[in-house]
Amino acid sequence: MLEPPNRPMKTTGMEPQPRAKPGLLIVDDDPLIGESLQYFLSRDFNVDVARSRESAISLLRDLPHAPELALVDLGLPPAPQLPIEGFRLIGELLAHSPDMKILVLSGQNEETNARRARALGAIELVPKPCEPEYLRTLLHRALVMQDAERRAEATDISGQPRILGDSPPIQKLRQQIAQYAASGYPALIEGESGSGKELVAHALHHLSARAREPFLALNCAAISPSLVEATLFGYSKGAFTGAVGAKAGYFEDAGEGNLFLDEIGELPLDFQAKLLRVLENGEYQRIGETQARISRARIIAASNRDLKREVKAGRFRADLYHRLSVFTLTAPPVRELGTDRLVLFDYFRRQYAKQTGAEPVDLDAAARARWLAYDFPGNVRELKNVVIRLTTKRPGYTLGTAELETELDLSPHRDSVMTEDDPPPIEIARAQLLRDRQFNLERTLKLSEQAFIDAAMSLAQGNVSQAAKLLGINRTTLYSRMEGMEREKVKDEG
């Protein structure tokens, strides 16, 4: 859909310092494997190790820099025999750091797991056992791929992000961007994960009168709720433990530029009132200060949640939603782009071949038809990764359908919905009560809740935010429920 621009933006709440070696996060529940890989790979990488999904996310939030690479085991506690936790972690890592390159190192090396992991955003699955030297080679290859992507993130001659394609959804998006860019009012960008919402925000910035001012982006899903206010508003010296000096927040650093708040639906409800005040009169306060400061930045927000639905459910303030949605744009999913999917394929295959010095890969007529029939559930991120893998593995080749399908996630995803022909819920309950003389309401509710959560995680391909959206609950609520179920399961098994 879009050609990404360069990203001279603030991406964390801390000022990063250059590192001599790239960062690598290893997540494996086997301490021997984690420690051995850390010892072997520490010569080339700054290595951090975690043993579970939860500890990995906690570690990631505490690191001053997001690692460039991650090596993730699919089988993680509390269910190491299943790939569920590993799939969840892939989505969470990419929500925190979209540019991260993830390799999956797993004993669960079934082809369906490999395809699912790649569709979620991992670049490859490496079966255990694996020679450490080969693993080192793969990690360096991932860095080359990452560098090629970053160098390919160029702008056109006018300095504006390029919107690729001519399908009706893309034409409508272009018109909206041109129409809304000049305004100083907030804009809300809606769309699925991976559909290019941040790139739409870049286009709004580059076409606006603020193009020479800063463009700052914050992923609200990657910030701990307790740090949101300090990150956006800043704090004074001594405002809390660890505040050894005063620090400006995103609103102050944005000046009169554009401030992009991605996944704004993840903001805590109690902070939303403070954000509303900024949108209404520009006023905010650093933590630990009493005097008001004024922000003149334009707010561009984005969410893959249906914020209208969130408002009805009481998880998002209606007044904040109306303030944010003065202008609303939609980044369309790849499945709606028609033949633009081939435009994206041709663009990315030429770009990555040029950046790596390889011959571009191509598809024969049947494979191109298969490409058009695939819906790319991971949207542009998945499409780019498929092109990169094809370019890396088969440079200069024209591939057929069978070779292409090895890189696609072809597992079925079916929604389960009630139709008008289904019996009413009360009749279903009546029949079950009459049939099951040992009926237990508490057990049935727990099993039903677990089934819906598992179904949502499967449909969302491990993306917790998307699963929460399907279930109509907040992401933090879903986390809490999953963690509670895992504790109960461990207790029952013990």
C-alpha positions in Angstrom: 0.0 0.0 0.0 2.6 2.6 1.1 6.3 3.1 0.7 7.6 3.8 4.2 9.5 7.1 4.7 12.6 7.5 6.7 11.9 7.8 10.4 13.7 10.7 12.2 11.4 10.4 15.2 11.4 9.8 18.9 10.3 6.3 19.6 10.9 5.8 23.3 10.7 7.8 26.5 14.4 7.7 27.0 17.3 9.2 25.0 19.1 6.2 23.4 22.8 6.1 23.1 24.6 4.4 20.2 25.6 0.8 20.8 28.6 -1.0 19.5 26.7 -4.3 19.0 23.1 -5.0 18.0 20.7 -6.2 20.6 19.4 -9.7 20.8 16.5 -10.9 23.0 16.5 -14.7 23.7 13.3 -16.2 25.1 13.6 -19.9 26.1 12.3 -21.7 29.2 15.3 -24.0 29.2 18.0 -22.2 31.3 20.8 -24.3 29.8 19.8 -23.4 26.2 19.4 -19.7 27.1 22.7 -19.4 29.0 24.6 -21.4 26.3 23.3 -19.2 23.5 24.0 -16.1 25.5 27.6 -17.2 26.0 28.1 -18.2 22.4 26.4 -15.1 20.8 27.5 -12.4 23.2 30.6 -11.8 21.1 28.5 -10.5 18.3 25.4 -9.2 20.1 24.2 -7.5 23.3 22.2 -10.5 24.6 19.3 -10.4 27.1 17.6 -13.6 28.2 14.0 -14.3 29.4 12.3 -17.6 30.2 8.7 -16.7 29.6 6.4 -14.5 27.6 5.6 -12.3 30.6 9.2 -11.9 31.7 10.2 -11.1 28.1 7.7 -8.2 27.8 8.7 -6.9 31.2 12.3 -7.0 30.3 11.6 -5.3 26.9 9.9 -2.4 28.7 12.8 -1.9 31.0 15.5 -1.9 28.3 16.7 1.5 27.2 16.8 0.2 23.6 14.5 -2.2 21.8 16.7 -5.1 20.6 17.1 -5.4 16.8 16.7 -9.2 17.0 14.8 -11.7 19.0 15.2 -15.5 19.2 12.0 -17.0 20.5 11.1 -20.5 21.6 7.4 -21.4 20.7 6.9 -23.7 23.7 6.9 -21.5 26.7 5.4 -21.8 30.2 2.8 -22.4 31.4 2.1 -24.7 28.4 5.6 -25.5 27.0 4.2 -28.5 25.0 2.1 -26.1 22.9 3.1 -23.1 20.6 0.4 -20.8 22.0 2.6 -18.6 24.2 5.3 -18.3 21.5 2.7 -17.2 19.0 1.4 -14.6 21.4 4.9 -13.3 22.1 5.6 -12.7 18.4 2.7 -10.4 18.1 3.6 -8.6 21.4 7.2 -8.1 20.4 6.2 -6.6 17.1 3.6 -4.4 18.7 6.4 -3.0 20.9 9.0 -2.8 18.2 7.6 -3.2 14.6 11.1 -3.2 13.1 12.4 -6.1 15.2 13.4 -9.3 13.3 12.2 -12.4 15.0 13.6 -15.9 14.5 11.7 -18.8 16.1 14.0 -21.6 17.6 11.7 -24.4 18.5 11.4 -28.2 19.0 7.9 -27.8 17.7 9.0 -27.6 14.1 5.8 -28.7 12.3 5.3 -26.9 9.0 2.0 -25.5 10.2 3.8 -23.9 13.2 6.4 -22.4 10.9 3.8 -21.0 8.5 1.8 -19.5 11.4 4.9 -18.0 13.0 5.9 -16.4 9.7 2.3 -15.0 9.1 2.5 -13.4 12.6 5.7 -11.6 11.6 8.6 -14.0 12.4 11.1 -14.2 9.5 11.9 -17.9 10.0 11.5 -21.0 12.1 14.7 -22.9 13.0 14.2 -26.4 14.4 16.0 -27.6 17.4 18.7 -28.8 17.7 20.6 -26.2 15.8 24.3 -25.6 15.3 25.2 -22.4 17.1 27.4 -21.2 14.2 24.5 -21.7 11.8 22.3 -19.7 14.1 24.8 -16.9 14.2 24.8 -16.8 10.4 21.0 -16.6 10.4 21.0 -13.7 12.9 23.6 -11.8 10.8 21.5 -12.4 7.7 18.5 -11.0 9.6 20.5 -7.9 10.3 21.3 -7.5 6.6 17.6 -7.9 5.9 16.8 -5.2 8.4 19.4 -2.9 7.1 18.1 -3.4 3.5 14.5 -2.6 4.7 15.7 0.6 6.4 17.6 1.7 3.3 14.6 0.9 1.2 12.5 3.1 3.4 13.1 6.1 1.1 10.9 9.0 0.1 10.2 10.2 -3.4 11.7 13.3 -4.9 9.1 15.6 -3.2 10.1 14.2 0.2 6.6 12.7 0.7 5.8 9.1 1.5 4.6 7.3 -1.6 1.2 5.6 -1.6 1.4 2.7 -4.0 -1.5 1.3 -6.0 -4.7 2.5 -7.7 -7.4 0.4 -6.2 -10.5 2.2 -5.0 -9.5 2.0 -1.3 -6.1 3.5 -2.0 -7.6 6.3 -4.2 -10.0 7.1 -1.4 -7.1 7.2 1.1 -5.1 9.5 -1.1 -8.0 11.9 -1.3 -8.6 11.9 2.4 -4.9 12.6 3.1 -4.8 15.5 0.7 -8.0 16.9 2.1 -7.1 16.6 5.8 -3.4 17.3 5.9 -3.6 21.1 6.0 -5.9 21.2 9.0 -4.6 21.6 12.5 -7.4 19.5 14.0 -6.9 16.0 15.3 -7.1 13.1 12.9 -8.0 9.5 13.7 -6.6 6.7 11.5 -8.4 3.3 11.7 -7.2 0.0 10.3 -6.0 -3.5 11.1 -2.6 -4.3 12.6 0.1 -4.1 9.9 -2.1 -2.1 7.4 0.1 1.0 7.4 -1.5 3.4 9.8 1.8 5.0 10.8 2.6 5.6 7.2 -0.7 7.4 6.7 0.3 9.6 9.7 3.6 10.3 7.9 1.8 11.3 4.8 -0.4 13.7 6.8 2.7 15.2 8.3 4.6 15.7 5.1 1.7 17.3 3.3 0.9 19.7 6.2 2.2 23.2 6.9 4.0 21.5 9.9 6.2 19.4 7.6 9.4 21.2 8.8 8.4 20.7 12.4 9.1 17.5 14.4 7.1 14.3 13.8 7.1 12.1 16.9 5.4 8.7 17.3 4.5 6.8 20.4 3.1 3.2 20.4 0.7 3.3 23.3 0.6 -0.5 23.4 4.3 -0.6 24.2 4.2 1.7 27.2 3.4 0.4 30.7 0.2 2.1 32.0 2.1 3.5 35.0 4.6 5.3 32.6 2.1 6.8 30.1 1.7 10.2 31.9 5.5 10.7 32.5 6.2 9.7 28.9 3.7 12.1 27.3 3.8 15.0 29.8 7.3 14.7 31.3 8.3 15.2 34.9 10.3 17.4 37.2 13.3 16.5 39.3 12.3 14.4 42.3 8.7 13.9 41.1 9.1 10.1 41.9 11.8 7.6 42.8 14.4 7.6 40.0 13.5 11.1 38.7 17.1 12.4 39.1 16.5 15.2 36.7 13.7 17.0 34.9 12.6 15.5 31.6 10.4 16.8 28.8 7.6 14.6 27.4 6.4 13.9 23.9 4.0 16.9 23.9 6.8 19.3 24.7 9.3 17.7 22.3 6.7 17.8 19.5 6.7 21.6 19.6 4.4 22.8 16.8 4.8 19.6 14.8 2.7 16.4 14.7 2.4 13.9 17.5 1.3 10.4 16.4 -0.3 8.3 19.1 -0.5 4.7 17.8 -2.9 2.2 19.4 -4.5 5.0 21.4 -7.3 2.5 22.5 -4.7 1.0 24.9 -4.4 4.2 27.0 -5.7 3.7 30.6 -9.1 5.1 31.1 -8.0 7.4 34.0 -5.4 9.0 31.7 -7.9 9.7 28.9 -9.4 12.6 30.8 -6.0 14.3 31.0 -5.4 13.8 27.3 -8.8 15.3 26.6 -7.8 18.4 28.4 -4.8 18.8 26.2 -7.0 18.5 23.1 -9.5 21.0 24.4 -7.2 23.8 25.5 -3.6 22.6 25.0 -2.9 22.5 28.8 -1.0 19.8 30.5 1.4 19.5 33.5 4.6 17.7 34.0 4.4 15.3 36.9 5.6 17.1 40.0 4.8 20.6 38.7 1.8 22.8 39.4 2.1 25.3 36.6 0.3 24.5 33.3 2.2 24.2 30.0 0.7 24.7 26.6 1.0 22.2 23.7 0.6 23.4 20.1 1.2 20.0 18.5 -1.4 18.4 16.3 -2.5 15.0 17.5 -2.8 12.2 15.0 -4.2 9.0 16.6 -4.6 5.5 15.3 -6.2 2.3 16.6 -6.9 -1.2 15.3 -9.8 -1.3 17.7 -13.3 -0.1 16.8 -13.3 2.9 19.1 -17.1 3.4 18.7 -17.5 -0.1 20.1 -15.0 0.7 22.9 -17.1 3.8 23.8 -20.3 1.8 24.0 -18.5 -0.7 26.2 -17.3 2.0 28.6 -13.6 1.4 27.8 -13.0 4.6 25.9 -14.3 8.1 26.7 -17.0 9.3 24.3 -15.8 13.0 24.6 -12.2 12.0 23.8 -13.3 9.9 20.8 -15.3 12.8 19.4 -12.3 15.1 19.9 -9.9 12.7 18.1 -12.2 11.9 15.2 -12.7 15.3 13.7 -11.2 13.7 10.7 -11.2 9.9 10.2 -9.2 8.0 7.7 -9.0 4.2 7.1 -5.9 2.3 6.1 -7.4 -0.6 4.1 -6.3 -4.2 4.7 -4.3 -5.9 2.0 -7.1 -8.3 1.2 -9.2 -5.3 -0.1 -6.5 -4.0 -2.5 -7.2 -6.3 -5.4 -4.4 -6.2 -8.0 -2.5 -3.6 -5.9 -1.2 -6.7 -4.1 0.9 -7.4 -7.3 2.0 -3.7 -7.3 3.3 -4.2 -3.8 5.0 -7.5 -4.8 6.8 -5.9 -7.7 7.8 -2.9 -5.7 9.2 -4.8 -2.8 11.0 -7.5 -4.9 12.8 -4.8 -6.8 13.7 -2.8 -3.7 15.1 -5.7 -1.7 17.0 -7.0 -4.7 18.5 -3.6 -5.2 19.5 -3.2 -1.6 21.0 -6.7 -1.2 22.6 -6.9 -4.7 20.6 -10.0 -5.5 18.6 -10.7 -8.7 14.9 -10.0 -8.1 12.6 -13.0 -7.6 9.5 -13.3 -9.8 6.3 -15.4 -10.0 4.9 -17.2 -13.0 1.3 -16.6 -14.1 -0.2 -19.3 -11.8 1.8 -18.1 -8.8 0.7 -14.5 -9.4 -2.9 -15.7 -9.5 -2.3 -17.5 -6.2 -0.7 -14.3 -4.7 -3.9 -12.4 -5.6 -6.1 -15.1 -4.0 -4.2 -15.0 -0.7 -5.7 -12.6 1.9 -2.5 -11.7 3.8 -3.9 -11.7 7.3 -0.7 -10.0 8.5 -1.2 -7.2 5.9 1.7 -5.3 4.6 4.1 -6.6 7.2 3.4 -10.2 6.2 3.6 -9.3 2.5 7.0 -7.7 2.9 8.4 -10.6 4.8 7.2 -13.1 2.2 8.9 -11.1 -0.5 12.1 -10.8 1.6 12.2 -14.6 2.2 11.6 -15.4 -1.5 14.3 -12.9 -2.5 16.8 -14.4 0.0 16.0 -18.0 -0.8 15.5 -17.9 -4.6 17.1 -14.8 -6.1 16.7 -14.6 -9.8 14.2 -17.4 -10.0 10.7 -17.4 -11.4 8.6 -19.4 -8.9 5.5 -21.5 -9.3 2.5 -21.9 -7.1 4.0 -24.8 -5.0 7.1 -22.8 -4.2 5.1 -19.8 -3.2 2.7 -21.7 -1.0 5.5 -22.9 1.2 5.8 -19.3 2.5 2.0 -18.7 3.0 -0.1 -19.5 6.1 -2.8 -21.7 4.5 -4.4 -22.9 7.8 -8.1 -22.4 7.9 -9.5 -19.5 10.0 -13.3 -19.8 10.4 -15.6 -17.6 12.4 -18.2 -19.2 14.5 -21.4 -17.1 14.5 -25.0 -17.7 15.5 -27.5 -17.6 12.6 -31.3 -17.0 12.7 -31.8 -20.7 12.3 -30.0 -21.5 15.5 -32.2 -22.1 18.6 -32.4 -19.2 21.2 -29.7 -19.3 24.0 -32.3 -20.2 26.6 -33.3 -23.3 24.7 -29.7 -24.4 24.4 -29.2 -23.9 28.1 -32.5 -25.7 28.9 -31.4 -28.7 26.8 -28.0 -28.9 28.4 -29.4 -28.8 32.0 -31.9 -31.6 31.2 -29.1 -33.7 29.5 -26.3 -33.1 32.1 -27.4 -34.2 35.5 -23.9 -33.3 36.9 -24.0 -29.8 35.5 -21.7 -27.4 37.2 -22.2 -23.7 36.3 -18.8 -22.5 37.5 -16.9 -25.2 35.5 -19.0 -24.5 32.4 -18.4 -20.8 32.5 -14.7 -21.3 32.9 -14.6 -23.7 30.0 -16.6 -21.4 27.8 -14.4 -18.4 28.7 -11.3 -20.4 27.9 -12.8 -21.6 24.6 -13.7 -18.0 23.5 -10.2 -16.7 24.5 -8.5 -19.5 22.6 -10.7 -19.0 19.6 -10.0 -15.2 19.6 -6.2 -15.7 20.0 -6.3 -18.2 17.1 -8.3 -15.8 14.8 -6.1 -12.9 15.8 -3.0 -15.1 15.1 -1.6 -14.5 18.6 -2.1 -10.7 18.6 -3.5 -9.9 22.0 -4.8 -6.5 21.1 -6.7 -8.0 18.1 -8.0 -10.8 20.2 -9.2 -8.4 22.9 -11.0 -6.4 20.1 -12.8 -9.6 19.0 -13.8 -10.4 22.5 -15.0 -6.8 23.2 -12.7 -6.3 26.2 -9.6 -4.3 27.0 -6.2 -5.7 26.3 -5.2 -5.5 30.0 -8.4 -7.3 30.9 -7.6 -10.1 28.5 -4.1 -10.4 29.9 -5.5 -10.6 33.4 -8.0 -13.3 32.5 -5.4 -15.4 30.6 -3.0 -15.1 33.5 -5.7 -16.1 36.0 -6.5 -19.2 33.9 -2.9 -20.2 33.7 -2.6 -19.9 37.5 -5.7 -22.1 38.0 -4.3 -24.6 35.5 -1.0 -24.9 37.3 -2.8 -25.1 40.6 -5.1 -27.9 39.3 -2.1 -29.8 37.8 -0.1 -29.4 41.1 
